[in-house]
């Protein structure tokens, strides 16, 4: 078997859950896939590169437009934990993705002043990391565990 072509990247297929009679369970059936050219290929071809997050956003919003009455749930690994992607699909799709426990999370930045060409965004207050939140929840729910295990 040869090496896959480095010029292209297949994005994950969109799947629909469909009950089938013979397996007696619900299966997720693939129905949509997108071929996303790599950054190097786009540069060599003289085309504008479109990031993977942009392709996924477009796929999910297209899917939602095809299925307006259905709830769409997308599952992806940590490479899909892109804030711009999650913000773009937030009101249309439930997106489940992995986020590092030690990720630096911040309050949303204040809105830009209307009528200004540039927006001076300042770093806002940092929130607790997910690891710290997890510790606080365990400490509150199970205080005896924290008292007996100082390594948490």
N, C-alpha and C positions, 0 to 999 in steps of 0.2 A: 504494500500500500504506500503510495507516495505522500509527500507532504502536502497539506492543504494550501491553496493559493493564498498568499499573504496580502493580495490586493483587495480581498473582500472579507466581510465579516457578516455572518448570519445572525440576526437578532432573534431572540427567543420567539417562538410561535405563540400566538394568542390561542387560547383553548376555550372551548365551550363545554360545560358539563352537560352530559346527555345521558339519560337513563337508557340502557340497552337491555333487551329481553334475555339474551343468553348468558351474560356474566352475573346477572342479578345484583348489580351495583351501578353506581353512577361513575362514568368515566369522563375525564377531561380530554376532549378531542381537539387536535390542532386544526385551525382553519385560516390563519393569517401568519405570514412570515415576510420579513423585509430583508433585502440584501443591502447592506450598508457599506459603501466603499471606504477603504482606509484613508487616513490623512495623507499618507505617502502617495497612494494612487491618485487621489484628487489633485495633489500638487503636480504630479507628472502629467496628468490629463489637462491641467490648466483650469480645473473647476474648483469651486468653493467647497471646502470640507464641511460636512454637517456632522456634529458630534452625536455620539450614540444616544445621549439623553434627549436630544432634539428629535431623533428618529422615534424613540419610545414615546415621547410626548405626542407626536403626530399620530402614531399607531393607536394609542389609548383614546385620544380624543375622536379619532375616526371611528373606532369601535363603539364608543359611547353614542355617537351620532347614528350609527346603524341600529343600536339597541336602546332607544330612549327610555323605555319602560323597565329596563332590567338593571339590576345592581351589578356593577363591574368591579371585580376584585383582582388586582394584579399583585403577583408575588415576584420579588427579585432579590438578587444577592446585594452585597454592599456596593457593587459598582453602580447600582441604581439609586443609591442614597445621595442624590444630587438635589440640593435645596431648590434650585430653579425648576427642576422637573416635578418635584413633589408639590411645589406651590402652584404650578400650572395646571395640574390635574386634580388638586385637592377637592374642588367642588363637584367633580364629575366621577371620580374613581377612588375606591379605597385601595391604597397602595401599601403593601406590607414589604418592608425591606429591613435589612440588618443595619444597625448603627453601632459603632464601637462604644463600649462602655466608658471609655475615657475621652469621648468626643467633647470638644469645647463647644458648649451651647450658650447662646446669648439671647437676651430679650430682643424682640424685633426693633430695628432701627426706626427712629421717628420719620414720619412722612416728609417728603421734600416740600419745600415751600412752592405754592403754585405761582407760575409765571417766571420762575428762574430757569435759566438754560442749564445750569450745573447744579448738582445736588451734592452738598458736602456731608457725606454720611460719617458719623462719628461712632466709634466703638461704644457699645452700650454695656450695661452690667452683665457680667458672666453669671450664668445659672449653675446650679449644682450639676455635676456630671451624672450620668446614669448610674455609675458605680456608687457615687455618694447617695443618690436617691434610693438605690437598692438597700444600702446600709441603713439609711434612716427608716425605711419601711420595716426592715427586719428588726431593728432596734425598738421600734414602736410596737410591733406585733408580738415579738418574742423577746422580751427583755432578759429572760433567764439565759438565752443562748449567748447574748452579747456579754453578760457578766462572766460566763464560764469559758468563753473563747475570745481571747484578746487578739487573735490573728486575723479576724474578719475585717 
